[in-house]
Amino acid sequence: MKQKNLIVLAVALGCGLIAAIAVAKLSARPEATAEMIQVPVAKKDIPIGTKLDEKSLEEFVGYAPYPKNLVPQDVVEDFALVKDKTVNRTVKFGSPLTIADVGQGSGVAIPEGYFQMAVKVSQVDSGVFVQPGSRVDILYSERIGGTNTSQVHLLLQGMLVLGVNNKDRLDEGTGRVIPQIESVSLAVQKIHSLMLTAAEDRGRLKLVLRNVELSKATKDRPDPHMGDLDPERLGVETDVVKKAVVPPPPEVVLETIYLAKKEVPTNTVLSNDTIAEFFDKLETKVAPEGAVTNLENHKGQFVVKSLSAGQSLYQDALAKEQVVIIPPSDPKVPEEPKVVEAPKPEEKKTVPVVVIPKKKLKRFEQTLQGAVSQRIIWMEVKEGQWKSFESEEDADEYEKKLSKGEVPNTAPAATENKVEDFKPVG
């Protein structure tokens, strides 16, 4: 019996010795060196949304040796293929730049009224085929109490994916690089961001890729992205979101202008007494151009243009010195007519011609002040009767016709005023 045990022990020791020798020989073999090739890699982290223009390519991308068996199949071999395109995920430092890292053109624009929010998800939670421009529904699941039962709700629907942030992972079995989704950037509004933040803290989110548009009935809702879960169940106060904070209306700064209480004679000097006697203040949002807004700055000056009651006071009606008023000539004293004999033609009877020298009718100018100044020419067409014209040319034309007898001057026209109705000033 003892002899058999010794034989078994000897065999076992022999097998162990053979195994030890084999392991030692294998360990002594030199390790095979991996083949390295030059590939474009990120010189530093390239943020999602970076546009790869000429400057960005020089700043973020460079060539470096990389194990040939680990190089992704879609590694960028020609920068022209990715120039002016946008990175749709963060490319980590040292990672090869691939075609899958860039989007088309300038990327997906954020819709008006929305902003970008990153949501943490996993490869399983987000789905493999989620890309910028995709539309996804977001499911929310939470545990019920301390049980193993979960409740699942449709949190949001039809959300636009703006970007996908991937991180490359090395498969130990095959040595291939597998992109792993870390987060997805969504276009959201304020209520959506509050709901997603609360749901991330309380449960788990899962993205479901949509292949159809939202129905018309859903689009017609106040918020077509809302699912079947009341935001208040997540602790989101919808009243805070719905009630917009209305800023107080801006303070309206009024300007002061001055109106004549009564007729202001020419050469009225401005003092505390005359200002109180002749002018009223009026507050307005916008003062007319050229209007006086502070009479305190004009004390000691003269009103050189007479004002009627209710007229605004303008800068051009004031001066530092008085104006000289020249009284008009007396139209009641007519000039003696001169008699001139016409030349005597041969064999024709001389005819005396009476030439009355042309005399200009009495006129004066009036400027009506207001939002728009108006200039009026008054002319005495007959003693005690005045007629208004818009310009000197109109007055000259009328006087010319009157001198030729083409206009009757026996009765005042509709626009004429009698002396007792109108008294020229100035």
Secondary structure, 3 states (H helix, E strand, C coil): CHHHHHHHHHHHHHHHHHHHHHHHHHHCCCCCCCCEEEEEEECCCECCCCECCHHHHHHHEEEEEEEHHHCCCCECCCHHHCCCCEECCCECCCCECEHHHECCCCCCCCCCCCEEEEEECCHHHHCCCCCCCCEEEEEEEEECCCCCCEEEEEEEEEEEEEEEEEEEEECCCCCCEEEEEEEEEEEECHHHHHHHHHHHHHCEEEEEECCCCCCHHHHCCCCCCECCCCHHHHCCCHHHHHCCCCCCCCCCCCEEEEEECCCECCCEECCHHHHHHHEEEEEECCCCCCECCCHHHHCCCEECCCECCCCECEHHHEECCCCCCCCCCCCCCCCCCEEEECCCCCCCCCCEEEECCCCCCCEEEEEECCCCCEEEEEEEEECCEEEEECCHHHHHHHHHHHHCCCCCCCCCCCCEEECCCCCCCC
